[in-house]
Structure formats: C-alpha cells, structure tokens
Amino acid sequence: MSSGMNEPRLGRPLSAETDRAVRAATLALLGEVGYAGLRVQDVATRAGVGKAALYRRWPSKAALAMHHLIGDLAPRTYRDTGSLRGDLRELAADFVNRMASPRVHAVLPEIFADLLHEQSLQTVFEEVCIAPEQDLIQRTAERAVERGELTTAPDVRWAHAQFSGPVFLWLYLLGGHGDAALIDRVADSVHATWINEGKRT
C-alpha cells in the first residue's frame, strides 16, 4: 500500500453545511440502494450540490463512500487509561466497533475490491483510515514507553496489522462476532507481543 506522502490529498473542503448535506445524502443512499447502486449524481442531487463539486473533493464514488462511511464513523482521540493493557483495549474496541458497524459491514468488502485497483482511492484510504489509526497506535506506544511499560515503541505498521488483520478476518471471513470477547483477545494478543518484543531489544 502506498504511503500517500507524495500523492494528492483530498480536494478542497466544502463548507460545513454542504459537507453535512453530502454526508447525510451519502449515508442515506447507501442504506437505500447499497454500495453497488450508489451514484455520485444521486448524492449531488439529494445534497443540493453540483456533481462537479463532489468530484473535485472525492475522485470516485468509492472515495466518497469511504470518507463518509468509514472516516467519519467515529472521532479518533487518544484515550489514556493509565496502563498499556487498558490503552490497547481501547484501541481494540475502536477497531472492532468500527468494522462491526452494520453499515460498514454491508459495504466494506465492495469498497476494498475497488481499493485494490484504484490508486486515488488508496490515497483516500491512507488519509481517512490508515494515518489516523497509526497515529493513535504510535501515541499509545510512546505513552507506554514514558510510563516505563515498554523499553521501545514497536514498529507502527506491523502493530497496525496486529489490530486490523485479525479483526477483519474474524468479522468478514470467519463469521465471528464483534463482541467484548474479541476486543479482549485482540488487546491481549497485541499486549503480549509488544511486551515480548521489548524483552528482545
């Protein structure tokens, strides 16, 4: 996956009022017609904006859907619980709750199919999903180092995969549930890995 550092970011933001209208229209249409039936023109019409304005901001319907469905699903804030295990559980809960959301679960596989073939969508994915998640993981690790719970921060990209990979596989391919048991399993697995990696350094 490209880092997106040398690629164009999302286009010029719309006004707050217009962006709220576009978000509402996108989510409503996804609920009514699904991802396959979503059309940028229909979003523009319902939101009361020109289609060209949407394309200047989002290069495709996949980018439009991803930004509002996944990127805006929940705010990303750092939660300091006072312990590494507690922080990791908060992170795990964030991953599980977002991926298990019914509206995300209904369309994420289709969006990912487009993601494999659309370079511009990879840039959007980097901006609204990957970068915020990795930043949160990095700050969590740095806080643990400051507390003395870790001797060094783990590799952020690999740590990110430790959260997203098992959760996606469990929810989308193995038919598991996004419950407290999954959150604890993921948190315990990452915690054990990070502690063991610190012992080897």
C-alpha positions in Angstrom: 0.0 0.0 0.0 1.4 3.4 -0.9 2.1 5.8 1.9 0.3 8.6 0.1 3.0 11.1 1.2 3.8 12.2 -2.4 0.2 11.9 -3.7 -2.5 14.5 -3.9 -4.7 14.6 -0.8 -8.4 15.1 -0.8 -9.6 18.1 -2.7 -10.7 21.4 -1.4 -13.1 21.0 1.6 -16.7 22.0 1.1 -18.5 24.4 3.5 -19.5 22.8 6.8 -23.2 22.9 5.9 -22.6 21.4 2.4 -20.4 18.7 3.8 -23.1 17.7 6.3 -25.6 17.6 3.5 -23.3 15.4 1.4 -22.6 13.1 4.3 -26.3 12.7 5.1 -27.1 12.0 1.4 -24.3 9.5 1.0 -25.2 7.5 4.1 -28.9 7.6 3.3 -28.4 6.3 -0.2 -26.0 3.6 0.9 -28.8 2.4 3.2 -31.4 2.6 0.5 -29.6 1.2 -2.6 -26.3 -0.2 -1.2 -22.8 0.4 -2.5 -23.4 -1.1 -5.9 -26.4 1.2 -6.5 -24.7 4.3 -5.2 -24.2 7.1 -7.8 -22.4 10.3 -7.3 -25.1 12.2 -9.3 -27.8 10.9 -6.9 -25.7 12.1 -3.9 -25.2 15.5 -5.5 -28.9 15.9 -6.3 -30.1 14.9 -2.8 -27.5 17.1 -1.2 -28.3 20.1 -3.5 -24.8 20.5 -4.9 -23.2 20.1 -8.3 -21.7 16.7 -9.2 -18.5 18.5 -10.3 -18.1 19.9 -6.8 -18.2 16.4 -5.4 -15.6 15.1 -7.9 -13.3 17.9 -7.0 -13.4 16.7 -3.5 -13.7 13.0 -4.0 -12.3 11.3 -7.1 -14.9 8.5 -7.2 -18.0 7.1 -5.5 -15.7 4.7 -3.6 -13.8 7.6 -2.2 -17.0 9.4 -1.4 -18.4 6.4 0.4 -15.2 5.6 2.3 -14.7 9.1 3.5 -18.2 9.4 5.0 -18.9 5.9 5.9 -15.6 4.9 7.4 -13.6 8.0 8.0 -16.5 9.9 9.7 -17.9 6.9 11.6 -16.3 7.8 14.9 -13.9 10.5 16.1 -10.3 9.5 16.7 -9.0 10.7 20.0 -6.2 9.4 22.3 -7.5 7.6 25.3 -5.1 7.4 28.3 -6.3 4.8 30.6 -3.1 4.8 32.7 -1.9 1.4 31.6 -0.7 -0.1 28.3 -3.2 -3.0 28.6 -6.0 -0.5 29.2 -5.0 1.6 26.2 -4.7 -1.4 24.0 -8.2 -2.5 24.9 -9.5 1.0 24.0 -7.7 0.7 20.6 -9.0 -2.8 20.0 -12.6 -1.7 20.9 -12.2 1.1 18.3 -11.2 -1.3 15.6 -13.9 -3.8 16.4 -16.7 -1.3 16.8 -15.9 0.4 13.5 -15.6 -2.8 11.5 -18.6 -4.4 13.1 -20.9 -1.5 12.5 -23.7 -2.8 10.3 -23.5 0.0 7.8 -19.7 -0.6 7.4 -20.1 -4.4 7.3 -22.6 -4.1 4.5 -20.3 -2.3 2.1 -16.6 -2.6 3.2 -15.8 -5.8 1.1 -17.1 -4.0 -2.0 -15.1 -0.8 -1.3 -12.0 -3.0 -0.7 -12.4 -4.5 -4.1 -12.2 -1.1 -5.7 -9.3 -0.2 -3.4 -7.1 -2.8 -5.0 -7.4 -1.3 -8.4 -7.9 2.5 -7.8 -4.8 4.5 -6.9 -6.8 7.6 -6.0 -8.9 5.6 -3.5 -5.7 4.3 -1.9 -4.8 7.9 -1.2 -8.2 8.5 0.4 -7.9 5.3 2.4 -4.5 6.4 3.7 -5.8 9.7 4.8 -9.1 8.7 6.4 -8.2 5.3 7.8 -4.5 4.3 7.9 -2.9 7.5 9.0 -5.2 8.3 11.9 -5.1 4.7 13.1 -1.3 4.5 13.0 -1.0 7.9 14.7 -3.2 6.6 17.6 -1.1 3.4 17.9 2.1 5.4 17.9 1.0 7.7 20.6 -0.3 4.8 22.7 3.2 3.1 22.4 5.0 6.3 23.2 2.9 6.8 26.3 3.8 3.2 27.4 7.5 4.0 26.9 7.1 7.1 29.1 5.5 5.0 31.8 8.3 2.5 31.6 6.0 -0.3 30.5 7.9 -0.6 27.2 11.6 -0.1 26.5 11.0 1.0 22.9 8.0 1.6 20.7 7.1 -1.2 18.3 7.0 -0.9 14.5 3.8 1.0 13.9 2.9 -0.5 10.6 3.2 -4.0 11.9 1.4 -3.1 15.1 -1.4 -1.7 12.9 -1.7 -5.0 11.1 -1.9 -6.8 14.5 -5.1 -4.9 15.2 -6.8 -4.7 11.8 -5.8 -8.1 10.3 -7.4 -10.3 13.0 -10.4 -8.2 13.4 -11.2 -8.1 9.6 -10.5 -11.8 9.3 -12.7 -12.7 12.2 -15.6 -10.5 11.3 -15.7 -10.8 7.5 -14.3 -14.2 6.6 -14.8 -16.4 9.7 -18.2 -15.1 10.7 -17.3 -14.1 14.2 -19.0 -11.5 16.3 -17.7 -8.1 17.2 -18.1 -8.5 21.0 -16.2 -7.9 24.2 -14.5 -11.3 23.8 -13.0 -10.3 20.5 -11.9 -6.9 21.9 -10.1 -8.7 24.8 -8.5 -11.3 22.6 -7.0 -8.7 20.3 -5.9 -6.5 23.2 -4.2 -9.4 25.0 -2.5 -10.6 21.8 -1.1 -7.2 21.0 0.0 -6.6 24.6 1.8 -9.9 24.8 3.6 -9.3 21.5 4.7 -5.8 22.5 6.0 -6.9 25.9 7.9 -9.8 24.3 9.4 -7.6 21.6 10.6 -5.2 24.4 12.4 -8.1 26.1 14.3 -9.0 23.0 15.7 -5.5 22.5 
